[in-house]
Amino acid sequence: MPLLLDTGILYALADRKDGWHRRSRDLIKTAREALIVPVTVVPEACYLMRERLGASAERRFVESLAAEELALEDIGAGDVRRCAALLQRYPQIGFVDASVVAVAERLRLRVIATTDRRHFGSIRPKHVPAFELVP
């Protein structure tokens, strides 16, 4: 089953000083499954990397996407409709988090790699009682 990655994991991988860096790195190193990134996560991750770590960190991340080290997952109209419903039900989350949930539901994934326990832990997906949040 593929592993769905959220922004926080991607940022933590890039920032060696981040408190989640080691756990995120270990998770990715030992993952045997495909690593999937919703396309909506990319601009947020790029922004954080560029603003906090500099242009070279953003470039390295984009190069890893170009090398297909991570699989990009598009979103469609059905996903956007689900995002709208999620934003209505969970006003504490934003569009990017909602899109991660919509993709997870569509692909029937129960595991999300994220540093955001507060938001993803509060969401009750359609296909499982709760997400398993790693690392």
Secondary structure, DSSP 4 states (H G I P E B T S, - for coil): --EEE-HHHHHHHH-TTSTTHHHHHHHHHH--SPEEEETTHHHHHHHHHHHHH-HHHHHHHHHHHHTTSSEEE---HHHHHHHHHHHHH-TTS-HHHHHHHHHHHHHT--EEE-S-HHHHHH---SSSSSPEEE-
